[in-house]
Amino acid sequence: MKAAGKGPAVLRLNNLKRVMTQLRTTRITSRQDLALALDLSKNTVSLIIDDLLAQGLIHELGPVSVAAAGRPKIEIELRAGQLKSAGIMVERQAIHWRVCDYFSRVVAEQTWRTETADADGLLHELTEVCQTLRAAHPALLGVAIGFPGIIDSQRGRVHFSAPLGWQDVDVLTPLRRGVELPLRIMNNVKAAALLAVQQLELNKAQSHFYLRIADGVGGALVERGEVFSGSSWTAGEIGHLSVQPNGARCSCGRQGCLETLVSLPAIQQQLARRKPGLRWQSGDSEPEIVYELMAQTGRYLGHALSQVMQLVNPASIIIDGPWNAQPAFVQAVQQAAQAGTLAFTFAHTALHFLPQRIDPANGLALAVIEHYERAV
């Protein structure tokens, strides 16, 4: 009897989650349109919508005037502020958090400097942050905490993080003792990848590769709407592809990694070598030096991306970096990627150079929502 009763309950819950996903995606819709889009009966959708109305999670905007005879559609909209999620991003010597509504709009945020080398001390601080957020935002569905490095999201473990100086740290267990909310532990870049795919409105049935250039260089493959981590949680680590075998030593201990050539510190160092005292902020005063450096940086990155295209064959590659406003960089990436890739593969891979940086804390908050919507 229990097994027979469990099936319909799970089906109802999964239908609810599908409706929530559709409401989040379309923003404004109707019962009829929901039933059509999700291939559900009108009665099933109406029961779900009536329940959401009773909970105060959606509201009716009114009928849509139509010329045809029959009952007019009544538009409905999710009350996004009634459901919130939080993302806490940990970086070297800093914590940054954002609380977002169900449409990923920022409700509140804060950033501060702190000591991150002491794992026990930082986990205690993160516990207090989660408790404070829960008290301030009772509608929180959960919190996702992001770290740089090799992260096992399933077990909530930081296996290795060079920026933090951590190795084999169980994050989830101590946090669960003090936080009465659903918790997720992720890699910062992988969380940002989810948000990039959403913002560009890319087809979630396809695969997309996201690359982030900052103090380091990271990447993530989003496959059918979910981040692919690989067997040892290092899938997408494009920053440690070797593109210059005898090049500078990387933080990982190897030589010539992409990170040593295109990251923010790498560019600052190369500018300083070409002209002592010159930094990126003042680069506009040296257009020839900047142009040459950006072209070289783009070639290195384009070569690495050609390998991604050949091996992974994503529908699109998203570049999120500080050099995207430089035409020399963009052109060099495109030319080098094309030169190193089969013509058919390159023609079927879209390159997106983001005009604005993705905030990983937003991506972490989105990960909470997408986990909430996932079928059971």
N, C-alpha and C positions, 0 to 999 in steps of 0.2 A: 504493500500500500504506500509506503514511503517513497519508493522509487517512482510509482505512478504519479504521486503528487508533486514530485520535484521537477519533472519535465516541464509542465505548464508554467511553473513559477520562474524557472530559468528562462523560458521562452519570453515571458512577459518582461522580465528584467532586460533581456537583450534587445527586445523591441523598444523599450524605454531608452536604452543607450543609443540606439540607432536614431531615434527621434531627436535626442539631445544633440547628437553630432550634426544632424541635418539643420536643426534650429541654429546652431552655432555657425554653420557654413553659409546658410542663406540669409541669416539675420531676420528677414521678414518673409512670411509664407502664409499658408492656410492649411486647414485640415485636408482639403481635397488635394492640394499640391504635395503635401507630405505623404499621403497614401499612394499617390502616383509615383513619386520619386523613390519610395522605399518598397514598393510592391506589397503594401499591406492593405488590409481591408479598411474601409472608412470607419467601421465600428471600432476596430482595434485602435486606430489613431485617435478617434474621438474620446475613448476611455482614457487614453494616456494624457491627452490634452486637458480633459476635465480634471484629472488628478493634479496636473501641474498648475492649473488655474487655482485649484483649492489650496495648493501649497504657496501660492503667490510667486511662482517662478516664471510665469509668463503673463502677458496681458493682451487683451484683444484691442486692435487698433480701429476696428469698425469694418463695415462691408465695403467691398470693391464694386463700384458701379460698372455694370456690364450691359451691353445692348441686348444680349440674348435673354430669352425668357428662362425662368427657373430661379431657384434660390441663389442669391449672390454669395460669393465667397466672403468670409470674414477673415481679415488678415490678423495674424498673431505674431508676437515678437517675444523673444526670451528677455526676461529682466536680468540682464547680464551682471548687474551689481549684487544680485542675491546669491551668486555662486562665485567664490573667489579662490585663487590659488596663489602660492608663494614660491619664489625661487631665490635661493641664497647661493651666491657665487663666492667661492673662496679662491683667492689668488695669493701670490707671495706677499705677505705682510698686509693683507687687506681683505675685508669682507664687504660685499655689496649685495643688497637684497631688493627685491621688488615684489609687491603684491599687485596682482592683476585681476580684472574681472573676467567673466567667461568668454569675452571677445578679445582677450589678451591686451586690453587697454590698461595702462598703468594707473593704479589707485594710490599707491604710496611707495616710497623708496628711500634708501639710506645707504651711505658708504662711509667707512671709517678705516683707519689704519690700526693694525693690531699685530701681535706676535703670532706667527703661524707655524714656527718650527716645533713648538711644544704641542704634540698631538693631544695629550690629555687636557691641557689648558684650553686649547681651541675647541675641543668637543664640549667642554663644560660651557664655554661662551656660546657655542651654537645652540646648545640646549636652552639656555636662557633666552636667546633670540627667538627660537621657535615658540617658547612659552609666551613671550611678549606679543608676538604676532597673533597667536591664537586668542589672546585676551582682547587685543585691539580689533580683530576681525573674526567674529564668531562664525561667519559664513565660510571659513576656509575649508576647502575640500581636502587639502593636504599640502605638504611642503616637499620640494625637491631641492637637494643640496648638491651643488656641483663642485668638483675639484679638478685641478690639472693633473694629468698623469694617467697611469694605467688603472682603470677602475672596473671592478666587478660589480655591476649594478644589481645582479641577482642576490648576491650575498652581502652587498653593502660594504665592500672592502676596497681600500686603496692599496694596491699591490706595490706601486712605485710612483713617487712624485718628486722629480728633481727640483721643481720650484719650491716645494714645501720641505724637502729633505726627509720625506716619509718613506717607510718601507714596511709592507705587511701590517697595515693598521686596520683593525675592525672598527668601522665608523658606525654602522647601523645599530649594533647591540647596545652600546652605552647611550645613544640618542633615544632609542625606544624606551629606555627606563624612565626618562624624564619628559617625554613628549607624547601626548595622547592624540596624535594625528597620524594619518597615513603618511609615511615617509618614503622618499625615493632618493637614491644616491647615484649620481651620474658624473660623467666627464663633461666639463663645461662646453667644449667644442661640439660634442655630440648633441647636447641640448640645443645649442644655437642652430644646428643643422635643421632641427624640426621646425623652428620658427622661420628659417629662410625658405623652406619649402612652402610653408603656409603663406608667407607674405607674397611670394611670387605666384601663388595660386597654381603650382605645378601639379601635374597629374600624379596622384598618389598610387596609381596602379603601376607606375614605372619606378625606376631607380634614379637617384640623383646624388651627385657627389658634392659635398660642401667643403670648402677650404678656407681656413681663417689664418690671416697673417697678423700677428701682434708681437709681443715680446718673444713668442715662440711661433711655430707653424704647426697647425693641426688640421685634421680632416676627418670626415665622417661620411659613410655611405648610408643613405636613407633608402631602404628597400621596401616598397609597398607600404609606405607610411611609418615604418619603424626603423630605428637605427640598427644597423648590422654591426655587431661588436667583434665577431670572429671567435675562434676557439680559445684565445688567450687575451681577449679584450683589447687588441691592438690594431684591429682592422681600421683602415683609414689614416694611419699615422704617416701621412705623406711627408711631414717635416723631416723624417729620418730616412727618406730615400737618399741614397748616395748619388750625387750628381757631379762631384768633383773629388775623386778618390784620394788625391793627395792634398786636399784642401784643409781649411782650419778645423781644429778639434771642436766637436759639438758637446753639449752638456751630457749627451748619452754616452760619451767616451769614444765615439767613432769619429772619423774624419770625413769632411766634405759633404755633410748632410745638407739638404735643401735649406734647413733652418739657419745654417751658418752663412747663407748667401742672400736670403730675401727677407728675413725677419727685421723688425724695427731696430734692435741693437746692431744687427749686421750692417744695415744701411748707414747708421750713424757712424760706425767704425770705418766703413769704406769712404764716406765723405771726409772724415777726419784725416784719413791717409792721403786722400787726393789733395786736400787743402786743409792743413792744421787749423783748428778753430771753427771750421764750417760745420754747422749742424743742419738737420733737415728743415727746421723752422725758418732758417735763414737761407735756404737753398735757392729761393727765387732770385737772389743776387748773383747766382752763378749758374745761369741757364744751361751752358754747354756741359758743365760737370754733371748737373742733375739729369740732363737728357741722356748722356752717355751711360750713367749709372742706371737709370730707369730702363733703358733699352737692354742693358746687360742682365738686370734683374728679371725682366720679362722673359728673356731667352731661357734663363735657368728654370723659371717656373713653367714656361711652355713645354720645355723638354720633359719635366716631371709629369705634367698633365697628359702628355702624349702616351705615357706609360699607363696612366689611369684609364684613358680611353681604350687602349688596346686590351688591357687585362680585365677591366670591370665593365666596360661598354655601357656607361650610364646614359640616360636620355639627356641629361644636362649636367654641367659643372658650374657651381656657384662660387665665385671668388669674392671673398669678404676681406678687404685689406686697405691699408692706408695709401696705397699707390694707385688706386683705381681712377683717380682724377687726372693722372698723368697719361696723355695720349701715347707717349713713347712706350710706356709700360704695357698698356693695353694692346697696342699694335704688335709689340714684340712677343707677347704671350700668344696671341692668335697665330702669328706667323710660325713661331717655333713649334707650337702644338700641331699645326697643320703639316709642317715639314716632317714631323716624327710619327705621324699617324697615317694609317691607310686612308685613302681618299674617301671611300664609302663610309668608314667609321666616323671620320671627322665631319662629313656632311650631315650625319645624323646625330650629332652631339651639339647641343646648344651651350654657348658660353655666356654666363650672366655675370657682369661686373657690378656688384651692388653699389649704388650711389651713396648709401648710408650704412653705417656699421650696425651689425646685429648685436643686441645686448644679450649675452648668455643667460642672465637672470630671467629675462622674459621667456627664453626658450625653456628654462627649467620650470617656470610656472605653467607653460603650455604642456610640458610633459606630464604634469600632475593631471591636467584636464583630459589629455588623450588616454592616460592610464585609467581614469575614472570611466571613460566612455567605452573602454575595451570590453568585448564580449566575454562572458564567464563560461 
